Amino acid sequence: MERRCILFIAPLALALANWLPNQVTAAELEEAQVTQVVQDVKVVPSGAAARPAAVNETVRHGNAVQTGVQSRSELTFKDQTITRLGEKTIFNVGKEGRTIDMGNGQFLLYVPKNKGGAKVKMGPVTAAITGTTVLGNVYPSGIIEFTVLEGSACISLDRVGQTLLIMPGQMVVYDPVLMRLEDPVEVDLQQELSSPLIRGFRQLPSEPLIQEEIQSQRQVVAPNGDLDRAVRAAGAASIETATPDQFMQGFNSLLVRYPPSQVRTLVAGAIRARPDLTDRINAAAGRVRRVQGYGKDAKDYKSYKEYKGKEVALPECPPWNQPVQPFIIAPLTPQINSPEKPPNNGD
């Protein structure tokens, strides 16, 4: 009898050990504390009237937080995940699992590393992140902008299964007219720090990591840096005075030599130095990415593979944009005696 009891309890204990951490991790995003309120911020309980939000109050699953004009708010979850809301934004608290549901508006999301990751639901688009800081905007028109400040994200267009890996210093846009995710573009991270969702709040825990990314972007175009030397080798006196052809010659010479994991930093720095050539820089980088992809030596790629399957369920995420197959309705084959195909009287 004692042995049977042990045999029964052992697998039960193992099952509980595997189940409880997942349940606790998921529950950590089902309620949050309001840690900052700027002007008109309301809590909207399910089935009840909206009321003003107060600092330090707890908002739970089923509630929404809504901000008015020129208003902002910050919510901090149990695992120290931070969600910041810009003006005219609706945020639904506690969706299934570790999913954060953005109704519409501006938001910043910081998810600590090794804390279970999260999914961000933005209408038809979902982003899976593991230890990342992102900025986003869901416009009333249906356009969605999504920028990674540090870490990485796998963004998916749910309806057609289009997925794309977004690296630090990149922004991707969802176009509701074309119904696809556009190719990612490089952004100036220093300019992104001027967002009211960053400068109007306390310093983010990930601020040192964002600064590392900014420094990497700057080093590319520093005096006597890689790009400076390559452009001068192409016959220009400096990056600023180089003709478009001289600049692109120097830039392309670096593209073929840079490790795949550092191409995005080179592109971001080049765009920062010559914004007039943004389209040509992105086009050249896109061609190289399709050949090289992101190498397995990349820090963010390692992090992505390490957490895959252990935290949120991440889809397979290619390092470049995949074309979406058009949905074509196949014509019906007419029956022999149908109106579309009259019977053959000669038979």
Salt bridges, closest charged atoms under 4 A:
GLU28 OE1 - ARG98 NH1 3.74
GLU31 OE1 - ARG60 NE 3.38
GLU31 OE2 - LYS78 NZ 3.55
ASP40 OD1 - LYS42 NZ 2.72
GLU57 OE1 - ARG51 NH1 2.95
GLU74 OE2 - ARG84 NE 2.76
GLU74 OE1 - ARG202 NE 2.96
ASP79 OD2 - ARG98 NH2 2.69
GLU96 OE1 - LYS95 NZ 3.89
ASP101 OD2 - LYS95 NZ 3.89
GLU150 OE1 - LYS113 NZ 3.43
ASP158 OD2 - LYS121 NZ 2.51
GLU186 OE2 - ARG289 NH2 2.68
ASP188 OD2 - ARG272 NE 3.16
GLU213 OE1 - ARG264 NH1 3.29
ASP226 OD1 - ARG229 NH2 2.74
ASP228 OD2 - ARG232 NH2 3.11
ASP245 OD1 - ARG280 NH2 3.42
ASP276 OD1 - ARG274 NE 3.01
ASP300 OD2 - ARG264 NH2 3.79
GLU316 OE2 - LYS308 NZ 3.47
